[in-house]
Amino acid sequence: MIEVKDVHFTYPTGVKALREICLAVQDGEFVAIMGQNGAGKTTLVKHFNGLLKPTEGEVFIDGVNTRNLSIANLSRKVGFVFQNADYQLFCETVEEEIAFALRNFGFDEKTIKKRVTWALNLLDLMQYRKTSPFMLSGGERKRVALASILAWDPEVIILDEPTIGQDYHQKERLRQFIVQLNTQGKTVIMVTHDIEFVADCSPRVILMSQGKIVAEGVAEEILTNVNLLAQASILPPQITQIFLNLKDLGLPSKVINVHEGKKILLNFLGAPA
Amino acid sequence: MAIIETKNLTYTYPGGTTPSISDISLTIKKGEFITLTGPSGCGKTTLCRCFNGLIPHFYSGKLEGDLVVKDLRVIDHSISNLARHVGLVFQNPENQLFALSVEKDVAFGLENVGMPREEIRKRVDWALQMTGIENLRERAPHELSGGQQQRVAIASVLAMQPDVMVLDEPTSFLDPLGAEKIFDVINELNKKLDITVILVEHRLDLASKYTDHVIVMDKGKVLFDGGPREIFASEEVRMTGVGIPKAVMLYQALKDEGIHLKEVPITSKEATQLIREIIIHDRS
């Protein structure tokens, strides 16, 4: 469980990035943190694996204050996939990249091999195992970064903008895969602007603006609240926009996905010939 | 008038065993707003690198076929020469920005072509204003957020007022409203200054309303080349994993149930209108 208690964070440059953050993420939850550029989303999640320590207030991971834990210690439990994969990739081959952290954590070679193969398959990277990560496309590099974290099986997985540079199929795979991780009891926290992806995933949504949490709740509530979204510089999902515009005809407006939208319209129109 | 013409363009990176793009034949007309899309790894970025000569002059490797940009055969002209005509905004802005201030980064290309100081000043001011980052003028690019860096990268290319702007996922780090602002800027450049725009983008829901010509690539080849509405109606394109707008998916889902909207909507506004018509018709 992650507990954030009245956290403020000010960067050395004087920029106040977080203000009065109070938040609890239970084990096994699936949470999306949304908000505009500079809202403090990434700064907040960097507190979860100890990359940053609060200027004021406390962060507890499974009851232990992050001030008393090293990043090395925390990262075994909390895996962090960066927004920009280039920040975390440096090995000569994809395979070595994925094995790197496993070696650092002291896994034996047999387990490492097994885990690497598993992660390569999982993210459809097998054909690149001997390729340099820097020869890959932006979207593929992103998958390598993700594979290298999943390989050590952390309890909490933080994904900073996981859908950037991913095409539709990969997003769909990523979604199924997050759902699968979540079903297995993993806590998944993603930072994202991708409203359509959030609408498809339907997690608990935390909305941030100017260093503060401005709203939280289930996706259907938050993503259909135009005023709240506007505060966070976010446009509602396309399906929501359509249904909001049709409100005057007596259609419900809290609709975020295609399937549901179709069902409502079918009911509304009666069974067509 | 064609501003970019490729004929059977095929390219293999040095050390590569298979071509990254193969047999690409395209015509891009002056003033068009093109969206170039396709699954990750399909060769979009590679094709863009050909337009300003990074391929083959910087990356080397093996380039076959023909590529003419603004009447210049790319193979015969240097990157510096081609850069006056084709500006490329990289996918990762950090790979493009290097100066100690935003202003200097935006001025760099202009200094390189030997533009008079006063003109540089004017162009920099204009580019910063167009991209909405005048307040970042003195900041160091490497200290900015990903979204702000993307704007700086666009400004630095924009300042050159090239004939063609190639933007490789220029809004990937931006929030949707930020992305829309950038698309508006790009659209304005396209309409007002007649700059030909080639936008590489997965988020077709955001981009399609500006586009008049979509090129879909898959496995190094051009799979589809036409208008946005035709593209979204194509089963073949849908199968490749191109990001179809949700409005189009709703259209398809309704069609599967026997409800036919009059045409394929590409924006939520169009979808609203089409659904409204059907409901009102149903009631009368």
Interface residues (C-beta under 8 A of the other chain):
Chain A: T13 G35 Q36 N37 G38 Q83 N84 D86 M135 L136 S137 G138 G139 E140 E161 I164 G165 Q166 D167 Y168 H169 Q170 K171 H193 I195 E196 A199 S233 I234 L235 P237 Q238 I239 Q241 I242 N245 L246 L249 V258 H259 G261 K262 L265 L266 F268 L269 G270 P272 A273
Chain B: Y13 G38 P39 S40 G41 T45 Q91 N92 E94 E143 S145 G146 G147 Q148 E169 S172 F173 L174 D175 P176 L177 G178 A179 E180 H202 D205 G241 V242 G243 I244 P245 K246 A247 M249 L250 A253 L254 E257 G258 I259 S268 K269 A271 T272 I275 R276 I278 I279 D282
